[in-house]
Amino acid sequence: MTDHLRAHDAALERLRALHPLKIDLSLDRMERLCAVLKRPQCRLPPVIHVAGTNGKGSTIAFLRAMADAAGLRVHVFTSPHLVRFAERIRLVGTLISEDHLGDLLGRVEAANGGEPITFFEITTAAALLAFAETPADLCLVEVGLGGRYDATNVIERPAVSVIAPVALDHCEFLGDTTGQIAGEKAGIIKIGVPCISARQTGGASIVINSVAERAGSPLSLAGRDFDTWPEHGGIRFQDHTGILCLPSARLTGAHQIGNAGLAVAAARMLELSDASIAEGLGNATWPARMQRLTTGPLAKRATARGADLWLDGGHNPHAMAAVARALADFRNEDSRPIVVVLGLLANKDAKGVFASLRPVLPFRLILVGFEADAATDPAMLAKSAREAGLNAEIAHDVPAALDVTLAKEGPPPHVLICGSLYLAGEVLAMNPESWPR
């Protein structure tokens, strides 16, 4: 994945080298660095802290759009980036500038004094420092990995803690069961701070409820305390105050209804108006989450053939199940063929991903490589696909896969590129018009 902001590339590379492990879950290093920086985490506007396996970014995208509609000045911290590192840090609605980011990285690097620290920790510290020094009304912070020992968990008292759906992913760091992983995610729950949780599966809700009870944290659980469902072309949200009739969400896919409901619940806790909530649902954008590509070389080639081109970064079985439901919706709308172009990192559950896609059969599956050190060789992916009962073709990269797809005679297909955020970033980087802004 390419960082296109060149001025601070050297600083980013130095920061990557400060700790031999990319992931090393602990708060000790982060606490030390924040102390030198005079605890920026204690000088933030009200924070909504969002953990979960899937849907964190979409939930934040909805919340940001709702807060924008309410006229609030909003900071946002998300990860990973797709094309440019600056995507991770949004100050009062705008991606951080190259000069500002370079200055922050220099200051944080100096404060760290060459001590061991992970790349995510030191860049999180830079984001917290930026947020502390720039006045705003609200701060939306996405957990990087897990929750309990994530670098963002130095935030001691958020206004609201939010837990998106929990599923199996990063098991080598977080645990082998949904319950264990939920325990790590629930580590963001703070004493007396309200928590909102999505509808959970596999015992996750039991764990989250238990942690909230011990912390004296008022818990609102989807399916118990509030709910969201599609109705008459829009969305209905219900909590203890009654039913709220809302327009459909701009983000595509049935799974986004649950993410929207999570955002609505948080927005109501912030006392945003119903009008702001409705406007935000219609304005929210979040790249590489069932994103339709309409500009750039790949999209132009697809459009010339009459095909539509989509992009999604779902990379675990739970996320791919949501993608499969979106593909099923395509099939229900018309009888055009479906083509899935897929690439995965080596640490992902390829068999589980393919099993989640299997209900969409028949579709054409083309496996591709991409520029990431840990990208899985397409031939290895093909073996996993066969074991899951899927036939797969292999292409060198996405443009080659699209060549094969568009050359086939017959009705123009629905084409989805998916499987890794690194792959999604590579696709978006081909066209500056599609860079996240």
C-alpha positions as CSV (number, residue, x, y, z in Angstrom):
1,M,0.0,0.0,0.0
2,T,1.5,3.4,-1.0
3,D,1.7,6.5,1.1
4,H,1.4,9.3,-1.3
5,L,2.3,12.1,1.1
6,R,6.0,12.0,0.5
7,A,7.4,14.7,2.8
8,H,7.0,12.5,5.9
9,D,7.7,9.1,4.4
10,A,11.2,9.1,5.9
11,A,9.7,9.8,9.4
12,L,7.1,7.0,8.9
13,E,9.8,4.5,8.0
14,R,11.9,5.5,11.0
15,L,8.9,5.0,13.2
16,R,8.2,1.6,11.8
17,A,11.7,0.5,12.8
18,L,11.4,1.5,16.4
19,H,9.9,-1.8,17.5
20,P,10.6,-5.2,15.9
21,L,6.9,-6.3,16.2
22,K,4.1,-4.8,14.2
23,I,1.6,-5.8,16.9
24,D,2.6,-6.0,20.5
25,L,-0.5,-5.5,22.7
26,S,0.4,-3.5,25.8
27,L,-0.4,0.0,27.2
28,D,2.9,0.6,29.0
29,R,4.8,2.1,26.1
30,M,1.8,4.3,25.1
31,E,1.3,5.5,28.7
32,R,5.0,6.4,28.9
33,L,4.9,8.4,25.7
34,C,1.6,10.2,26.5
35,A,3.1,11.2,29.8
36,V,6.0,13.0,28.1
37,L,3.4,14.6,25.7
38,K,1.5,16.0,28.8
39,R,-1.3,13.4,28.5
40,P,-3.2,14.6,25.3
41,Q,-5.8,11.9,25.9
42,C,-7.0,13.9,28.8
43,R,-7.4,17.1,26.8
44,L,-9.8,15.8,24.1
45,P,-13.4,16.9,23.2
46,P,-16.1,14.3,24.2
47,V,-15.0,10.9,22.7
48,I,-17.0,8.1,21.2
49,H,-14.7,5.1,21.4
50,V,-15.6,2.3,18.9
51,A,-14.4,-1.3,19.1
52,G,-15.6,-4.5,17.3
53,T,-14.5,-6.9,14.6
54,N,-16.5,-5.6,11.7
55,G,-18.5,-2.4,11.2
56,K,-16.4,-0.1,13.3
57,G,-15.5,2.2,10.4
58,S,-19.0,2.2,8.9
59,T,-20.5,3.1,12.3
60,I,-18.0,6.0,12.7
61,A,-18.8,7.1,9.1
62,F,-22.5,7.3,10.0
63,L,-21.8,9.1,13.3
64,R,-19.5,11.6,11.5
65,A,-22.1,12.4,8.9
66,M,-24.8,12.8,11.7
67,A,-22.5,15.1,13.7
68,D,-21.6,17.1,10.6
69,A,-25.3,17.5,9.8
70,A,-25.8,18.9,13.4
71,G,-23.1,21.5,12.7
72,L,-20.6,19.9,15.1
73,R,-16.8,20.2,14.6
74,V,-15.6,16.6,14.6
75,H,-12.2,14.9,14.9
76,V,-11.9,11.3,13.6
77,F,-9.2,8.6,14.0
78,T,-9.5,5.4,12.0
79,S,-7.2,2.7,10.7
80,P,-5.8,1.4,8.5
81,H,-5.6,3.8,5.6
82,L,-6.3,2.8,2.1
83,V,-4.1,5.1,0.0
84,R,-2.6,7.8,2.1
85,F,-1.6,7.7,5.8
86,A,-3.4,11.1,6.3
87,E,-6.7,9.3,5.9
88,R,-6.3,8.1,9.5
89,I,-6.5,11.5,11.1
90,R,-9.4,13.9,10.3
91,L,-9.3,17.3,12.0
92,V,-12.6,19.2,12.2
93,G,-13.8,17.4,9.1
94,T,-10.7,17.6,6.9
95,L,-7.9,15.2,6.4
96,I,-4.7,16.3,8.2
97,S,-2.4,18.3,6.0
98,E,1.0,17.1,5.0
99,D,2.8,19.8,6.9
100,H,0.8,19.4,10.1
101,L,1.3,15.6,10.0
102,G,5.0,16.0,9.4
103,D,5.4,18.4,12.3
104,L,3.4,16.1,14.7
105,L,5.4,13.0,13.7
106,G,8.6,14.9,14.4
107,R,7.4,16.1,17.8
108,V,6.2,12.7,18.9
109,E,9.4,11.0,17.6
110,A,11.4,13.4,19.7
111,A,9.3,12.9,22.7
112,N,9.7,9.1,22.4
113,G,13.4,9.5,22.6
114,G,14.2,6.4,20.5
115,E,12.5,4.0,23.0
116,P,10.9,0.8,21.7
117,I,7.3,1.5,20.5
118,T,5.1,0.2,17.8
119,F,4.2,2.1,14.7
120,F,0.5,2.1,15.6
121,E,1.2,3.4,19.1
122,I,3.4,6.3,18.0
123,T,1.0,7.4,15.2
124,T,-2.0,7.1,17.6
125,A,-0.1,9.4,20.0
126,A,0.3,11.9,17.1
127,A,-3.4,11.7,16.4
128,L,-4.3,12.3,20.1
129,L,-1.9,15.3,20.2
130,A,-3.5,16.8,17.1
131,F,-6.9,16.3,18.6
132,A,-5.9,17.9,21.9
133,E,-4.5,21.0,20.2
134,T,-7.3,21.6,17.8
135,P,-10.7,22.8,19.2
136,A,-13.7,20.6,18.3
137,D,-17.0,19.4,19.7
138,L,-16.6,15.7,19.3
139,C,-14.0,13.1,18.7
140,L,-14.6,9.7,17.1
141,V,-11.9,7.1,17.8
142,E,-11.7,3.7,16.3
143,V,-9.9,0.9,18.1
144,G,-7.0,-0.6,16.1
145,L,-7.0,-4.2,17.4
146,G,-8.9,-5.7,20.3
147,G,-9.6,-3.1,22.9
148,R,-8.2,-3.8,26.3
149,Y,-4.6,-3.3,25.3
150,D,-5.1,-1.2,22.1
151,A,-3.2,2.1,22.0
152,T,-6.4,4.1,21.9
153,N,-7.4,2.7,25.3
154,V,-5.3,5.3,27.1
155,I,-8.5,7.4,26.7
156,E,-9.7,7.1,30.3
157,R,-13.2,8.4,30.2
158,P,-15.0,8.6,26.8
159,A,-18.5,9.9,26.6
160,V,-19.8,6.7,25.1
161,S,-18.2,3.3,24.4
162,V,-19.5,1.4,21.3
163,I,-18.9,-2.2,20.4
164,A,-19.7,-3.2,16.8
165,P,-20.3,-6.9,15.9
166,V,-17.7,-9.3,17.3
167,A,-16.4,-12.3,15.2
168,L,-13.4,-14.5,14.8
169,D,-10.4,-12.5,13.4
170,H,-6.8,-11.9,14.6
171,C,-7.2,-15.0,16.7
172,E,-3.4,-15.2,17.2
173,F,-3.7,-12.0,19.3
174,L,-7.2,-12.0,20.8
175,G,-8.3,-15.6,21.4
176,D,-9.8,-18.6,19.7
177,T,-13.5,-18.1,20.6
178,T,-15.9,-15.3,20.0
179,G,-16.3,-15.0,23.8
180,Q,-12.6,-14.5,24.3
181,I,-12.4,-11.9,21.6
182,A,-15.5,-10.1,23.0
183,G,-13.7,-9.9,26.4
184,E,-10.8,-8.1,24.7
185,K,-13.2,-5.8,22.8
186,A,-15.1,-5.1,26.0
187,G,-11.9,-3.8,27.5
188,I,-12.9,-0.3,26.3
189,I,-15.8,-0.3,28.7
190,K,-15.1,2.2,31.5
191,I,-16.6,2.6,35.0
192,G,-19.9,4.4,34.8
193,V,-19.5,5.3,31.1
194,P,-22.5,4.2,28.9
195,C,-21.9,1.4,26.4
196,I,-23.8,0.6,23.3
197,S,-23.4,-2.8,21.7
198,A,-24.5,-4.2,18.3
199,R,-26.4,-7.5,18.2
200,Q,-23.8,-10.2,19.0
201,T,-23.4,-13.9,18.4
202,G,-21.5,-16.8,19.9
203,G,-21.7,-15.8,23.5
204,A,-20.2,-12.3,22.9
205,S,-23.3,-10.5,24.3
206,I,-23.0,-12.5,27.6
207,V,-19.4,-11.5,28.0
208,I,-20.1,-7.8,27.1
209,N,-23.0,-7.7,29.5
210,S,-20.9,-9.2,32.3
211,V,-18.1,-6.7,31.8
212,A,-20.5,-3.8,31.7
213,E,-22.2,-5.0,34.9
214,R,-18.9,-5.2,36.8
215,A,-18.0,-1.7,35.6
216,G,-21.3,-0.2,36.5
217,S,-21.6,0.8,32.8
218,P,-25.2,1.3,31.5
219,L,-25.4,-1.1,28.6
220,S,-27.7,-0.7,25.6
221,L,-27.7,-3.9,23.6
222,A,-29.2,-4.2,20.1
223,G,-32.0,-6.6,20.0
224,R,-32.8,-6.0,23.6
225,D,-32.7,-2.3,24.3
226,F,-33.0,-1.0,20.8
227,D,-33.4,-2.4,17.3
228,T,-33.2,-1.4,13.6
229,W,-34.9,-2.9,10.6
230,P,-35.7,-2.0,7.0
231,E,-39.3,-1.0,6.2
232,H,-41.0,0.8,3.3
233,G,-37.7,1.6,1.6
234,G,-36.3,3.2,4.7
235,I,-35.0,2.3,8.2
236,R,-37.0,2.0,11.4
237,F,-35.2,2.5,14.7
238,Q,-36.9,1.7,18.0
239,D,-35.7,2.3,21.6
240,H,-37.5,3.0,24.9
241,T,-38.7,6.4,23.5
242,G,-40.5,4.9,20.6
243,I,-40.1,4.3,16.8
244,L,-38.0,6.7,14.6
245,C,-38.7,6.6,10.9
246,L,-35.6,7.3,8.9
247,P,-34.5,7.3,5.2
248,S,-32.4,4.4,3.8
249,A,-28.7,4.5,4.5
250,R,-26.4,5.6,1.7
251,L,-23.9,2.8,2.5
252,T,-24.8,-0.3,0.5
253,G,-25.7,-3.7,2.0
254,A,-28.2,-5.1,4.5
255,H,-25.4,-5.3,7.2
256,Q,-25.2,-1.5,7.1
257,I,-28.7,-1.3,8.7
258,G,-27.2,-2.7,11.9
259,N,-24.2,-0.4,11.8
260,A,-26.6,2.5,11.2
261,G,-28.7,1.5,14.2
262,L,-25.6,1.5,16.3
263,A,-24.8,5.0,15.2
264,V,-28.3,6.2,15.8
265,A,-28.2,4.8,19.3
266,A,-25.0,6.7,20.0
267,A,-26.3,9.9,18.3
268,R,-29.4,9.9,20.5
269,M,-27.2,9.5,23.5
270,L,-25.4,12.7,22.3
271,E,-28.9,14.3,21.9
272,L,-28.4,14.9,18.2
273,S,-31.7,15.9,16.6
274,D,-33.8,13.4,14.6
275,A,-33.3,15.7,11.5
276,S,-29.5,15.5,11.9
277,I,-29.6,11.7,12.3
278,A,-31.7,11.3,9.1
279,E,-29.5,13.7,7.1
280,G,-26.4,11.8,8.2
281,L,-27.8,8.5,7.2
282,G,-28.2,9.8,3.7
283,N,-24.8,11.5,3.5
284,A,-22.4,8.9,5.0
285,T,-19.6,7.6,2.9
286,W,-17.0,5.0,3.7
287,P,-14.5,3.9,1.0
288,A,-14.1,0.2,0.1
289,R,-17.3,-0.9,1.9
290,M,-19.5,-2.1,-1.0
291,Q,-18.3,1.1,-2.8
292,R,-19.4,1.4,-6.4
293,L,-16.5,2.6,-8.6
294,T,-17.6,5.0,-11.2
295,T,-14.3,6.8,-12.1
296,G,-10.8,5.7,-13.0
297,P,-9.4,3.3,-15.6
298,L,-11.0,0.1,-14.2
299,A,-14.5,1.7,-13.9
300,K,-14.3,3.1,-17.4
301,R,-13.5,-0.3,-18.8
302,A,-16.3,-1.9,-16.9
303,T,-18.8,0.8,-17.9
304,A,-17.9,0.5,-21.6
305,R,-18.9,-3.2,-21.4
306,G,-22.1,-2.3,-19.5
307,A,-20.8,-3.9,-16.3
308,D,-20.9,-2.3,-12.8
309,L,-17.8,-2.4,-10.6
310,W,-17.8,-2.6,-6.8
311,L,-15.1,-2.6,-4.1
312,D,-15.1,-4.1,-0.6
313,G,-12.4,-4.7,2.0
314,G,-14.2,-7.5,3.9
315,H,-11.4,-10.0,4.9
316,N,-12.9,-12.4,7.4
317,P,-15.8,-14.9,7.3
318,H,-18.2,-12.6,9.1
319,A,-17.5,-9.7,6.8
320,M,-17.7,-11.9,3.7
321,A,-21.0,-13.3,4.8
322,A,-22.3,-9.6,4.7
323,V,-20.7,-9.3,1.2
324,A,-22.5,-12.5,0.2
325,R,-25.8,-11.0,1.2
326,A,-25.2,-7.9,-0.8
327,L,-24.3,-10.1,-3.9
328,A,-27.5,-12.1,-3.3
329,D,-29.4,-8.7,-3.5
330,F,-27.8,-8.1,-6.8
331,R,-29.1,-11.5,-8.0
332,N,-32.5,-10.7,-6.8
333,E,-32.6,-7.5,-8.7
334,D,-31.6,-9.0,-12.1
335,S,-30.3,-12.2,-13.6
336,R,-26.9,-10.8,-14.7
337,P,-23.8,-12.9,-13.9
338,I,-21.7,-12.2,-10.8
339,V,-17.9,-12.1,-10.9
340,V,-15.9,-12.0,-7.6
341,V,-12.2,-10.9,-7.9
342,L,-10.6,-11.8,-4.6
343,G,-7.2,-11.5,-2.9
344,L,-6.3,-12.2,0.8
345,L,-3.5,-11.8,3.3
346,A,-1.9,-15.0,4.5
347,N,-3.1,-14.6,8.1
348,K,-6.7,-14.7,7.1
349,D,-9.1,-17.6,7.3
350,A,-9.3,-18.3,3.5
351,K,-11.5,-21.4,3.9
352,G,-13.9,-19.6,6.1
353,V,-14.1,-16.7,3.6
354,F,-14.8,-19.0,0.8
355,A,-17.4,-20.9,2.8
356,S,-19.2,-17.6,3.4
357,L,-19.3,-16.9,-0.3
358,R,-20.5,-20.4,-1.3
359,P,-24.2,-19.6,-0.8
360,V,-24.0,-17.1,-3.7
361,L,-23.2,-19.8,-6.3
362,P,-23.3,-19.7,-9.2
363,F,-20.7,-17.0,-9.6
364,R,-17.3,-16.7,-11.3
365,L,-14.3,-16.5,-8.9
366,I,-11.0,-15.0,-10.0
367,L,-8.1,-15.0,-7.5
368,V,-5.4,-12.3,-7.7
369,G,-2.2,-11.2,-6.1
370,F,-1.4,-7.7,-4.9
371,E,1.4,-5.6,-3.5
372,A,1.7,-6.6,0.2
373,D,4.4,-8.6,1.9
374,A,1.8,-11.0,3.4
375,A,-0.4,-11.4,0.4
376,T,-1.4,-15.0,-0.3
377,D,-0.2,-16.5,-3.6
378,P,-3.4,-17.0,-5.7
379,A,-2.4,-20.6,-6.3
380,M,-2.6,-21.3,-2.6
381,L,-5.9,-19.5,-2.4
382,A,-7.2,-21.6,-5.3
383,K,-6.5,-24.7,-3.2
384,S,-8.5,-23.3,-0.3
385,A,-11.3,-22.4,-2.7
386,R,-11.5,-26.0,-4.0
387,E,-11.6,-27.3,-0.5
388,A,-14.6,-25.1,0.1
389,G,-16.3,-26.4,-3.0
390,L,-15.6,-23.5,-5.3
391,N,-13.9,-23.5,-8.7
392,A,-11.5,-20.6,-9.1
393,E,-9.4,-19.0,-11.9
394,I,-6.1,-17.2,-11.3
395,A,-5.0,-13.8,-12.6
396,H,-1.8,-11.9,-12.0
397,D,-3.6,-8.8,-10.7
398,V,-6.9,-6.9,-10.8
399,P,-6.5,-5.4,-14.3
400,A,-5.7,-8.8,-15.7
401,A,-8.8,-10.3,-13.9
402,L,-10.9,-7.5,-15.3
403,D,-9.6,-8.2,-18.8
404,V,-10.7,-11.8,-18.5
405,T,-14.1,-10.9,-17.0
406,L,-15.0,-8.3,-19.6
407,A,-13.9,-10.4,-22.6
408,K,-16.5,-13.1,-21.8
409,E,-19.6,-12.9,-24.1
410,G,-23.1,-12.6,-22.6
411,P,-24.9,-10.1,-20.3
412,P,-22.6,-7.5,-18.6
413,P,-21.7,-8.8,-15.1
414,H,-21.8,-7.4,-11.6
415,V,-18.1,-7.3,-10.7
416,L,-16.9,-7.2,-7.1
417,I,-13.2,-6.7,-6.1
418,C,-12.8,-7.8,-2.5
419,G,-10.9,-9.7,0.2
420,S,-8.3,-7.3,1.6
421,L,-8.0,-3.6,2.5
422,Y,-4.5,-3.7,1.0
423,L,-6.0,-4.8,-2.3
424,A,-8.8,-2.2,-2.0
425,G,-6.2,0.5,-1.4
426,E,-4.2,-0.7,-4.5
427,V,-7.4,-0.3,-6.6
428,L,-8.2,3.1,-5.3
429,A,-4.7,4.3,-5.7
430,M,-5.0,3.8,-9.5
431,N,-7.2,6.9,-9.7
432,P,-6.6,10.1,-7.7
433,E,-10.3,10.9,-8.1
434,S,-11.2,7.9,-6.0
435,W,-8.7,8.6,-3.2
436,P,-10.5,8.9,0.2
437,R,-10.9,12.6,1.1
